[in-house]
Amino acid sequence: MSVDSWRLMVRHQTGYSYDGPVASSYNEARMWPRDEARQAVLDARIEVSPSARTYRYRDYWDTLVTAFDVHTPHEALTVTVTSLVETLPPGDLIGPGEGVGWDELAAPETVDRWYELLQPTGRTTLDTELAGIAADLRAAHPEPHAAALAVCDLVRAEVRYEPGATGVQSDALHAWAQRKGVCQDLSHLTVGLLRQMGLPARYVSGYLHPRPDAQVGEAVAGQSHAWVEWWAGRWTAYDPTNGVTVGRQHVVVGRGREYADVPPLKGLYAGPPSTGQSVEVTITRLR
């Protein structure tokens, strides 16, 4: 990694409590950061309480999944992933005339290659109003990459980021209607508009250090975060919630069509109803 890189310690603890003993549960955690070009995982470990044997595999979207079953009666389930990751500053954006054009994006071979990332999903489906906005933005920008940046600017300007405004089941239409939402909502809305314009787009799940000027050694409350990527000749990662190119503050965990492809923790269980979910993310910049 370069001298401009950050070294981040990320501790993500999440879990459920239940209204009585649960006999058994079957779970998948997507909380392990990825090794890739702009970030390197130096160390990572997972702890499950009650203790369980875990195994890992990569899913259809190439996200690392930790699966485990718990067959000891329990009234709470906690999963903690602690990882040490080095991240790089943002790369260069596509410059004028460097990316592909609208004709190339519409070519059959391009549509076939990225077909799944061009289709609407439950959380990214748009209505007539939003489809019209996408058409206007496309018409106003002869280069797809510039149109994508305009989408991000529009979403950030029109939809206020408000923690707790929505839940994980929310969608782009709901966020647009109330003009507020969390990072997942802004990302779903952005992805929907990009796809409507004909740009392949991915939903990205990960972590965000909230301070661009983070001090070394200071542990802060971090965030489970979401942002987007689009393809206009190459993939570009952008955070519409904060209006920035993805860089050292961001740690990638997984990619997919929407939140449902990359939930941090999901599963099935036999027992009484859940009484709540807890999530705590702590991030420390070590370098």
HUSUL-V25457 format. One record per residue. N is the residue number from 1. RES is the residue in one small letter. PSI is psi as a letter, one per 40 degrees, with the letter a starting at -180 (999 if undefined). OMEGA is omega in whole degrees, -180 to 180 (NA if undefined). Layout:
{{N	RES	PSI	OMEGA} {N	RES	PSI	OMEGA}}
This chain:
{{1	m	i	-177} {2	s	i	179} {3	v	e	179} {4	d	e	-178} {5	s	i	171} {6	w	i	170} {7	r	h	-174} {8	l	h	169} {9	m	h	-178} {10	v	h	175} {11	r	h	-178} {12	h	h	178} {13	q	h	177} {14	t	i	-179} {15	g	i	-179} {16	y	i	170} {17	s	i	-174} {18	y	i	-180} {19	d	f	-178} {20	g	i	-176} {21	p	h	173} {22	v	h	-176} {23	a	d	-178} {24	s	i	177} {25	s	i	-177} {26	y	h	-164} {27	n	i	173} {28	e	h	177} {29	a	h	173} {30	r	g	-174} {31	m	e	-175} {32	w	h	-179} {33	p	i	-178} {34	r	i	166} {35	d	h	180} {36	e	a	-168} {37	a	d	-174} {38	r	e	175} {39	q	i	180} {40	a	h	177} {41	v	h	-178} {42	l	d	-180} {43	d	i	176} {44	a	i	176} {45	r	i	-179} {46	i	h	177} {47	e	h	180} {48	v	h	176} {49	s	h	1} {50	p	i	-176} {51	s	i	-179} {52	a	i	174} {53	r	h	-178} {54	t	i	170} {55	y	i	-174} {56	r	i	175} {57	y	i	175} {58	r	h	-177} {59	d	a	-177} {60	y	d	-177} {61	w	e	177} {62	d	f	173} {63	t	h	179} {64	l	h	-177} {65	v	h	171} {66	t	h	-178} {67	a	i	178} {68	f	i	175} {69	d	i	175} {70	v	h	-179} {71	h	e	172} {72	t	h	178} {73	p	h	-177} {74	h	i	178} {75	e	e	177} {76	a	i	177} {77	l	h	-179} {78	t	h	176} {79	v	h	-180} {80	t	h	175} {81	v	h	176} {82	t	h	-175} {83	s	i	177} {84	l	h	-171} {85	v	h	171} {86	e	h	-177} {87	t	i	-178} {88	l	i	173} {89	p	i	180} {90	p	i	176} {91	g	i	180} {92	d	h	173} {93	l	i	175} {94	i	h	-179} {95	g	i	178} {96	p	h	178} {97	g	e	-176} {98	e	d	-176} {99	g	a	177} {100	v	i	178} {101	g	i	-179} {102	w	d	179} {103	d	d	179} {104	e	d	178} {105	l	d	-179} {106	a	e	-179} {107	a	i	-178} {108	p	d	-179} {109	e	d	178} {110	t	d	179} {111	v	d	179} {112	d	d	-178} {113	r	d	-174} {114	w	f	-171} {115	y	d	-176} {116	e	d	-179} {117	l	e	175} {118	l	e	-176} {119	q	i	175} {120	p	i	175} {121	t	a	-178} {122	g	d	-177} {123	r	e	-177} {124	t	e	180} {125	t	h	-179} {126	l	i	173} {127	d	a	-178} {128	t	d	-180} {129	e	d	-178} {130	l	d	176} {131	a	d	177} {132	g	d	177} {133	i	d	178} {134	a	d	179} {135	a	d	180} {136	d	d	179} {137	l	d	178} {138	r	d	-179} {139	a	d	-177} {140	a	e	-176} {141	h	h	-178} {142	p	e	179} {143	e	h	-177} {144	p	d	-178} {145	h	d	178} {146	a	d	177} {147	a	d	179} {148	a	d	177} {149	l	d	178} {150	a	d	176} {151	v	d	180} {152	c	d	179} {153	d	d	-180} {154	l	d	-178} {155	v	d	-179} {156	r	d	-179} {157	a	d	-172} {158	e	d	-175} {159	v	h	-177} {160	r	h	174} {161	y	h	-178} {162	e	h	180} {163	p	h	179} {164	g	e	-177} {165	a	d	-179} {166	t	i	176} {167	g	a	-176} {168	v	e	180} {169	q	e	-178} {170	s	i	-179} {171	d	i	-177} {172	a	d	-177} {173	l	d	180} {174	h	d	179} {175	a	d	180} {176	w	d	-178} {177	a	d	-178} {178	q	e	177} {179	r	f	174} {180	k	i	-179} {181	g	a	178} {182	v	a	-174} {183	c	d	177} {184	q	d	-180} {185	d	d	180} {186	l	d	179} {187	s	d	177} {188	h	d	179} {189	l	d	179} {190	t	d	179} {191	v	d	179} {192	g	d	179} {193	l	d	179} {194	l	d	-180} {195	r	d	179} {196	q	d	179} {197	m	e	-179} {198	g	e	178} {199	l	h	172} {200	p	h	-175} {201	a	i	179} {202	r	i	172} {203	y	h	-177} {204	v	h	179} {205	s	h	179} {206	g	a	-178} {207	y	i	179} {208	l	h	167} {209	h	h	-170} {210	p	e	-173} {211	r	h	178} {212	p	d	-179} {213	d	f	-174} {214	a	h	177} {215	q	i	179} {216	v	h	176} {217	g	e	-178} {218	e	h	177} {219	a	h	-179} {220	v	i	174} {221	a	h	179} {222	g	a	-177} {223	q	i	159} {224	s	h	-168} {225	h	i	177} {226	a	i	175} {227	w	a	-173} {228	v	i	170} {229	e	i	175} {230	w	i	-178} {231	w	h	176} {232	a	f	-174} {233	g	d	168} {234	r	i	-177} {235	w	h	176} {236	t	h	180} {237	a	h	-176} {238	y	i	-179} {239	d	g	-177} {240	p	d	179} {241	t	d	-177} {242	n	e	179} {243	g	f	-178} {244	v	i	170} {245	t	i	-178} {246	v	h	-176} {247	g	b	-171} {248	r	d	-179} {249	q	e	-173} {250	h	h	176} {251	v	h	-177} {252	v	h	172} {253	v	d	-177} {254	g	i	178} {255	r	i	177} {256	g	a	179} {257	r	d	-178} {258	e	a	-177} {259	y	d	-176} {260	a	d	179} {261	d	e	-174} {262	v	f	-180} {263	p	h	-179} {264	p	d	-179} {265	l	h	176} {266	k	i	180} {267	g	a	177} {268	l	i	178} {269	y	i	177} {270	a	h	-179} {271	g	a	-177} {272	p	i	-178} {273	p	i	174} {274	s	i	179} {275	t	e	177} {276	g	i	176} {277	q	i	178} {278	s	i	178} {279	v	h	177} {280	e	h	178} {281	v	h	176} {282	t	h	-179} {283	i	h	178} {284	t	h	173} {285	r	h	-179} {286	l	e	178} {287	r	999	NA}}
